[in-house]
Amino acid sequence: GRYGDHKARPIDLPSESDLDLVEALRHENAFIARQAQRLLQERAAVGSMDTNRVARALKALTASNQDRVVRLRAMWTQQVCGLLGSDALYSYLSDGDSFVRGWAIHFLAEDESKLDTETLNALIALAERDPSADVRRYLSAGLQRLPLSQRWSLAEALAARPEDIKDNNLPLMVWYGIEPLVEENPNRAIRIASRTVSPLVGDFVRRRAAAFEEGRNSLLAYVANTNSADDFSKRGAQYLAAIGTQTNLERSKSWDAFLEKGEQLNGRNAKAMLARIRARLGDSEAFPYWRTVVADLERLPRLRSEALELLQLGGDSEVG
């Protein structure tokens, strides 16, 4: 005939045996492989599948000498048929294929339950040392599903990977996993922000902390918790950026410690930052200096604008 003499062979997957369906996972036609997986899942659900024989056959397909696509199909089928226990998933975490490691992470975190200590430590080790960005994406996605109490060390490890700074997705994914932790324990979250190599993660943590009173107190305490004038100035700038244009802010419990540390430290930058934050938080004793800056026509326009903004946001009644 025009298209040759090739005869179509009808395929009747529902009538195939369990092992034939496992073998169909190798099929070059992805549709057939997916239907075979679905049928095995249905048989497992109603208890009509020969569990032991299918488990052995699927395990053989996941061997490291198999094609990646075949291995992943077999792994997915193990999962939907209830044949992937925690021990098997743990073993996959050390597999040589990054996508096998990634799917093991996905399945471990999928039901949002608490992980055993050994498994959690293995995930943290992957976050610290795994060379694959794909694995770190699976870890970042899994981070969002873990109980809050188990996220801290994993989040810190992921946020410390310098190779991911410019990645379009990873810093945001890590942040999504950290966000609920900020209100849970702002001090610990701010420590993560101080150690991360990602400017985005650090800025987002501080901005989230600045949205509630305890978080703002922790941020100001962090500014004060240094003996370095340069660090005091840097942390102060981060604090001001985090609180943004919020007004009528409360006097934090850490206010006195902040003032004391600012007075102790030497250096023009530290003193200038102390004066900025005092005015910004409505300390009327700091207003006169900034009023003179606004009125001094010899000053740089940028400095005069900054002074005016500090006074306005700080609530100085003499500034219109």
Residue, then its C-alpha position, 0 to 999 in steps of 0.5 A: g500500500r501507499y504507506g507500506d505493508h506494515k500492519a497495526r497490532p492491536i494493543d489490549l493492555p487491560s488483558e495483559s499480565d502484571l509482569d507484561l505491564v511492568e515490561a510495557l514501562r520500557h515502551e518507546n511510546a510514553f502513552i503506553a507506558r503511562q497506561a501500563q502504570r495506571l493499570l498497575q496502580e488500579r490493580a494494586a488499589v483493589g488487591s488483584m496485583d501479584t505484589n511480590r512479583v511486581a515488586r521484584a520486576l520493578k526493582a530490576l527496572t530501577a537498577s542503575n544500568q537501565d535507561r533514565v526514563v525507564r528507571l523513573r517510570a519504574m520508580w513512579t510505579q513503585q510509588v503509586c503501587g505502594l511499593l516504595g518504603s522509607d528504606a528504599l527512598y533513603s537508598y535512592l538519596s545516594d543514587g548516581d542520577s540526580f533525577v532519581r535523587g530528586w524524585a526520592i526527595h519529592f516522595l519523602a516530603e510529599d505527605e508533609s509528615k515528619l521525617d526520621t532524624e537519619t533521613l532529615n540529616a541526609l537531606i541536609a547533607l545533600a543541601e550542603r554538598d550535592p553538585s546538582a541544581d536539580v537536586r537542590r530544586y527538589l530540596s527547596a520544593g520539599l522544604q515547603r512541605l516539611p513541618l516547621s520544626q524540621r525546616w531550619s537546618l535544611a533552609e540554612a544549608l540551601a540558603a548558603r549555596p553561592e552557586d545558586i545566587k543568580d538562579n531564577n528559581l532557587p532563591l525564591m523557592v528557599w524563601y517560600g520555605i523560610e517565610p513561615l519560620v520568621e514569625e515562628n522564631p524571628n531571632r533564628a530567622i534573622r540569623i539565617a538572613s545574616r549567613t545566607v549568600s543570597p541577597l534576596v533571601g536576606d532582604f525578604v527575611r528582614r522585610r518579613a520580620a519588620a512586619f510585626e512587633e517581635g520581629r522589629n525588636s529582633l531586627l534592632a537587637y541584631v543591629a546592636n549585637t556586634n562590637s564592630a562599627d562597620d557591622f553596626s552601620k551595615r546592619g543598621a542600613q539593613y534595618l532601615a531598608a526592612i522597615g521601609t516607610q512604616t510610621n508610628l513604630e513602637r519603642s522596641k524592647s531592644w531600644d536601650a541596648f541599641l542606644e548603648k551599643g551605638e554610643q560605645l562604638n567609635g567611627r563616623n559611620a556608626k555614629a551617623m547610623l545611630a543618629r539615623i535610626r534614632a530619628r527614624l524611630g521618633d526620638s525627638e532628641a535626634f531631630p535637631y541635628w537633622r533639621t540643621v541638615v535640611a536647612d543647610l544649603e551647603r549640604l548635598p541635595r541627597l543628604r538634605s532629602e534623606a534628612l527630610e525623609l527621616l524627620q517626616l517618617g519619624g513624626d517630627s511635628e516641625v516638618g510640614 
